């Protein structure tokens, strides 16, 4: 291959982001070759001095570095068919969207063709490309990043994450989770305040203050997650559960969809059922493990979901009548039947009356969920009952029969 200056760069894919990347490189004085399936998208860049290649292969041949910004990994591979041999000896920087497994497979695909490969993600909108505000995540061989640092820094704040090609996709996904979590929580707050005729603009400064305060907790919480210990320096999960119950109740009373706070509450309830009532909020990290809870074969018609036993236990622990009845409506069929050595109850209302009686007899006590096993339409688990963080006062086993993702029958046994 002939030698080209490192300032020569090829851009594959000329959507909004691809055009922004090419524009930033041209503005910085780079020689830029572009290619897109629809050549007309290059017209504005050609007027700025870009060169248009007639194929993806010829575009790659024009530069030592190719930056791809297409829809996904499959589209990128298709763009190089049958020209993938032209990648040999060159650096391919892929900024297409995808997951970590696809990123690692794409690295193997590129390396089989003799290319060095960086996987990346752009945490920015097109208008910010070429400024420090645009964060470019990169993963793969560090030597490739170091050699092309000048080119990469032209695009924004180039951030190297590590040698694992999947890291950029993972950080991208984690960042999007953070973004949508904040936005949806803000929108839920907007909806709550709207019931009192408070405009979103009036609420937002308070929301920003809350967001900044919450961000301040993250470093300390990260230490707890990494160490696996969750001292309740600020509040226990039991305290959070009470606040969440009030949020759910207020949302429902005002006619605001309560699915988001119910999701929060379901995670806390599962953690409390697993024995974390006296620990701090980061203890919820264990609830994000899909392997936690149900073990055994859960495939087949009406397979038992791992979180249904946890939701059932959370109903026994919920002391707000309206919230408890709402959970009961979600976990039980209308004519569900409950039986244990002391009683039998038919229907949601009768079951709720029995649960309320237990709560009145044992104020402050909570149920803790044990290991869940199950197959097909049956779940089996142990439980303990007693003060949070203290020795159990009672224990037993429950067997749930599931119909269409709800509990139709409970058989309880006391130890």
C-alpha positions in Angstrom: 0.0 0.0 0.0 1.2 3.5 -0.7 1.8 5.8 2.2 -0.6 8.7 3.0 -0.3 11.4 5.6 -2.0 10.7 8.9 -4.1 13.8 8.3 -5.9 11.9 5.4 -9.2 10.6 6.7 -12.1 8.7 5.0 -15.7 9.0 6.2 -18.1 6.2 5.4 -21.8 7.2 5.9 -23.1 10.7 5.4 -26.1 11.0 7.6 -26.4 14.0 9.9 -23.6 12.7 12.1 -21.4 11.5 9.3 -21.6 14.9 7.6 -20.8 16.6 10.9 -17.7 14.5 11.4 -16.5 15.2 7.8 -17.2 18.9 8.3 -15.2 19.1 11.5 -12.2 17.3 9.8 -12.3 19.6 6.8 -12.5 22.7 9.0 -9.3 21.4 10.8 -7.5 21.2 7.5 -7.6 17.4 6.9 -7.8 15.8 3.4 -11.2 14.1 3.6 -12.5 11.4 1.3 -16.2 10.5 1.7 -18.5 7.8 0.5 -22.2 7.2 0.9 -24.7 4.9 -0.9 -26.6 8.0 -1.9 -23.9 10.2 -3.4 -26.1 13.3 -3.3 -25.6 13.6 0.4 -22.0 14.6 -0.2 -22.7 17.7 -2.2 -22.3 20.2 0.6 -19.1 18.5 1.7 -17.7 18.6 -1.8 -18.2 22.3 -1.9 -16.0 22.5 1.3 -13.2 20.5 -0.4 -14.0 16.9 0.3 -13.3 14.2 -2.3 -16.0 11.7 -3.3 -15.1 8.1 -3.8 -17.1 5.9 -6.2 -17.0 2.9 -3.8 -16.4 2.0 -0.2 -13.3 0.2 -1.2 -11.8 3.1 -3.1 -12.7 5.4 -0.2 -10.8 3.2 2.2 -7.8 3.1 -0.1 -7.6 6.9 -0.1 -6.6 7.2 3.6 -4.8 5.4 6.4 -7.8 6.0 8.7 -11.5 5.2 7.9 -14.2 6.4 10.2 -17.5 4.7 9.7 -20.8 6.2 10.8 -23.6 4.0 9.4 -26.8 2.7 10.9 -25.4 -0.5 12.4 -22.7 -3.2 12.2 -24.4 -5.2 9.5 -24.7 -2.1 7.3 -21.0 -1.5 7.8 -20.0 -5.0 6.7 -22.4 -4.8 3.7 -20.8 -1.5 2.7 -17.4 -3.2 2.4 -18.7 -6.2 0.4 -16.8 -7.1 -1.8 -14.1 -4.5 -1.0 -13.1 -5.7 2.5 -9.6 -6.6 1.4 -8.9 -2.9 1.1 -8.9 -2.7 4.9 -5.6 -4.5 5.2 -3.1 -2.4 7.0 -5.5 0.4 7.8 -7.3 1.6 10.9 -11.1 1.3 10.9 -12.9 3.4 13.5 -16.5 2.3 13.8 -19.1 4.7 15.3 -22.2 2.7 14.3 -24.7 1.9 17.0 -24.9 -1.6 18.5 -24.2 -3.8 21.5 -21.0 -5.0 23.1 -21.2 -8.5 21.6 -21.6 -7.0 18.1 -18.6 -4.7 18.7 -16.4 -7.6 19.7 -17.5 -9.6 16.7 -16.9 -6.6 14.4 -13.4 -6.4 15.8 -12.7 -10.0 14.9 -14.2 -9.4 11.4 -11.9 -6.5 10.9 -8.8 -8.2 12.2 -9.4 -11.2 9.9 -9.1 -8.7 7.1 -5.8 -7.3 8.4 -7.3 -4.0 9.8 -6.6 -2.4 13.2 -10.0 -1.7 14.7 -11.4 0.8 17.2 -15.0 0.6 18.3 -16.6 3.9 19.4 -19.7 5.8 20.3 -20.6 9.5 19.9 -22.2 11.0 23.0 -23.3 14.2 21.3 -25.6 15.8 18.8 -24.3 16.7 15.3 -24.1 20.4 16.1 -21.5 19.9 18.8 -19.1 17.7 16.8 -15.7 19.3 16.6 -16.1 20.9 20.0 -15.1 19.7 23.5 -18.8 19.1 24.3 -18.9 16.1 21.9 -17.6 13.1 23.8 -16.2 10.3 21.5 -15.9 7.0 23.4 -13.2 4.6 22.0 -12.2 1.1 22.9 -9.6 -1.3 21.3 -5.8 -1.1 21.0 -4.4 2.0 22.8 -1.6 2.3 20.2 -4.2 3.0 17.5 -5.7 5.8 19.6 -2.3 7.3 20.4 -1.2 7.3 16.8 -4.4 9.0 15.6 -4.9 11.2 18.6 -4.7 14.4 16.6 -7.5 13.3 14.2 -9.7 11.9 16.9 -9.4 15.0 19.1 -10.5 17.1 16.1 -13.9 15.4 16.4 -14.4 16.2 20.1 -13.2 14.9 23.5 -11.8 11.5 22.5 -12.1 9.3 25.6 -10.2 6.0 25.6 -11.9 3.3 27.7 -9.7 0.2 27.4 -8.6 -2.6 25.2 -11.9 -4.5 25.3 -13.7 -3.5 22.1 -17.1 -3.9 23.8 -16.5 -1.1 26.3 -17.7 1.7 24.1 -21.0 0.1 23.5 -21.4 -0.7 27.2 -20.6 2.8 28.2 -23.0 4.1 25.5 -25.8 1.9 26.9 -25.1 2.9 30.5 -25.1 6.6 29.5 -28.4 6.2 27.6 -29.9 4.5 30.7 -28.8 7.4 32.8 -30.2 9.9 30.3 -33.6 8.3 29.9 -33.9 7.6 33.6 -33.4 11.3 34.4 -35.7 12.5 31.6 -38.6 10.1 32.5 -38.3 11.0 36.2 -38.4 14.7 35.3 -41.5 14.1 33.1 -43.2 12.2 35.9 -42.6 15.2 38.1 -43.9 17.6 35.5 -47.1 15.5 35.3 -47.5 15.6 39.0 -47.1 19.4 39.2 -49.4 19.9 36.3 -52.3 18.7 38.4 -51.8 21.9 40.5 -51.4 24.1 37.4 -47.6 24.4 37.9 -45.8 24.9 34.5 -42.9 22.7 33.6 -40.6 25.8 33.4 -41.6 26.7 37.0 -40.8 23.2 38.3 -37.6 22.6 36.4 -35.2 24.7 38.5 -36.2 22.6 41.5 -35.7 19.4 39.4 -32.2 20.6 38.4 -31.4 21.2 42.1 -32.6 17.7 43.0 -30.6 16.2 40.1 -27.4 17.9 41.2 -27.9 16.8 44.8 -28.4 13.2 43.7 -25.3 13.2 41.5 -23.3 14.2 44.6 -24.2 10.9 46.2 -22.8 8.7 43.3 -19.1 8.6 44.3 -19.9 7.3 47.8 -22.5 4.9 46.5 -20.0 3.6 43.9 -17.6 2.7 46.8 -20.4 0.8 48.5 -21.2 -1.2 45.3 -17.6 -2.0 44.6 -17.0 -3.2 48.2 -20.3 -5.1 48.4 -21.2 -3.4 51.7 -24.1 -1.0 52.1 -24.0 0.9 55.4 -27.2 3.1 55.8 -25.3 6.4 56.2 -28.3 8.4 54.9 -31.4 6.2 54.8 -32.4 2.6 54.8 -34.2 0.8 52.1 -37.2 0.5 54.5 -37.3 4.3 54.7 -37.1 4.6 50.9 -39.9 2.0 50.6 -42.2 4.2 52.7 -41.5 7.2 50.5 -42.1 5.3 47.3 -45.4 4.0 48.6 -46.5 7.6 49.2 -45.3 8.6 45.6 -47.3 5.7 44.1 -50.4 6.7 46.1 -50.1 10.4 45.2 -49.7 9.6 41.5 -52.7 7.3 41.4 -54.8 9.7 43.4 -54.0 12.5 40.9 -54.5 10.4 37.8 -50.8 10.3 36.9 -49.5 7.0 35.6 -47.7 5.3 38.5 -45.7 2.6 36.5 -42.4 4.4 36.9 -42.5 4.8 40.7 -44.0 1.2 40.9 -40.9 0.0 39.1 -38.7 1.7 41.7 -40.8 0.2 44.4 -40.7 -3.3 43.0 -36.8 -3.2 43.1 -36.8 -2.0 46.7 -39.4 -4.6 47.7 -37.4 -7.3 46.2 -34.3 -6.1 48.0 -36.2 -5.9 51.3 -37.5 -9.4 50.7 -33.9 -10.6 50.2 -32.9 -9.2 53.6 -31.6 -5.7 52.8 -34.3 -3.6 54.6 -31.7 -2.0 56.9 -29.1 -1.3 54.2 -28.6 1.7 51.9 -30.0 2.3 48.4 -27.0 0.8 46.5 -28.0 -2.6 47.8 -30.4 -2.6 44.9 -27.6 -3.4 42.6 -28.2 -7.1 43.4 -31.7 -6.8 42.0 -30.3 -6.0 38.5 -28.8 -9.5 38.2 -31.3 -11.5 36.1 -30.0 -14.6 37.7 -31.1 -13.5 41.1 -34.3 -15.1 42.4 -35.8 -17.9 40.4 -33.7 -21.0 39.6 -34.7 -24.0 37.7 -36.6 -24.4 34.4 -38.9 -21.5 33.8 -39.5 -22.2 30.2 -42.8 -23.4 28.7 -46.4 -22.0 28.6 -47.1 -19.6 31.4 -43.5 -19.8 32.6 -43.1 -18.4 36.2 -41.4 -15.0 36.2 -38.6 -14.5 38.7 -40.1 -11.3 40.1 -43.6 -12.7 40.8 -42.6 -14.3 44.2 -40.9 -11.1 45.2 -43.9 -9.0 44.3 -46.1 -11.4 46.3 -43.8 -11.0 49.4 -43.8 -7.2 48.8 -47.6 -7.3 49.2 -47.3 -8.9 52.6 -44.8 -6.1 53.6 -46.8 -3.2 52.1 -48.7 -1.4 55.0 -50.4 1.2 52.9 -53.9 -0.4 52.2 -54.3 1.2 48.8 -50.8 0.3 47.6 -51.1 -3.3 49.1 -54.4 -3.8 47.2 -52.9 -2.5 44.0 -50.0 -5.0 44.3 -52.6 -7.7 45.0 -54.5 -6.8 41.8 -51.3 -7.2 39.9 -50.1 -10.5 41.3 -53.3 -12.5 41.9 -56.0 -13.7 39.5 -59.5 -12.3 40.5 -60.5 -15.7 42.1 -57.1 -16.6 43.5 -57.2 -19.1 46.4 -54.9 -18.9 49.4 -54.6 -21.6 52.1 -52.2 -22.2 55.0 -52.5 -24.2 58.3 -54.5 -21.3 59.9 -56.9 -20.2 57.2 -58.2 -20.3 53.6 -59.3 -17.3 51.5 -60.9 -17.0 48.1 -60.5 -13.9 46.0 -58.3 -10.8 46.2 -60.4 -9.0 48.8 -60.4 -12.0 51.2 -56.6 -12.5 50.8 -56.0 -8.8 51.4 -58.1 -8.9 54.6 -56.0 -11.8 55.9 -52.7 -10.0 55.1 -54.0 -6.9 56.9 -54.7 -9.0 59.9 -51.2 -10.3 60.0 -49.8 -6.8 59.8 -52.0 -5.6 62.7 -50.8 -8.5 64.9 -47.1 -8.0 64.1 -46.4 -4.3 63.6 -42.9 -3.6 62.3 -42.3 -7.2 61.2 -41.4 -8.0 57.6 -41.2 -11.1 55.4 -37.9 -12.0 53.7 -37.9 -14.0 50.6 -35.6 -17.1 50.4 -34.3 -18.9 47.4 -36.9 -19.4 44.7 -37.1 -22.5 42.5 -39.7 -23.2 39.9 -40.7 -25.0 36.7 -43.4 -24.2 34.2 -46.4 -22.9 36.2 -45.2 -23.5 39.8 -42.9 -21.6 42.1 -41.6 -22.8 45.5 -39.7 -20.7 48.0 -38.9 -20.3 51.7 -39.5 -17.2 53.8 -38.7 -15.8 57.2 -40.7 -13.3 59.3 -39.5 -10.9 61.9 -38.1 -7.5 62.7 -35.9 -5.9 59.9 -32.3 -7.0 60.5 -33.2 -9.1 63.5 -33.6 -12.8 64.1 -36.7 -14.3 62.4 -39.7 -15.0 64.6 -41.2 -17.5 62.1 -40.4 -19.2 58.9 -42.1 -21.3 56.3 -42.5 -22.4 52.7 -45.0 -21.2 50.0 -46.0 -22.8 46.7 -47.5 -20.6 44.0 -49.5 -21.9 41.1 -49.3 -19.5 38.1 -51.9 -18.8 35.4 -51.2 -16.3 32.7 -48.5 -14.5 34.7 -50.6 -14.2 37.9 -50.9 -16.3 41.0 -54.1 -18.5 41.0 -53.3 -20.5 44.1 -51.1 -20.3 47.2 -50.3 -23.2 49.5 -48.5 -22.0 52.6 -46.6 -24.1 55.2 -45.3 -23.1 58.6 -42.1 -24.5 59.9 
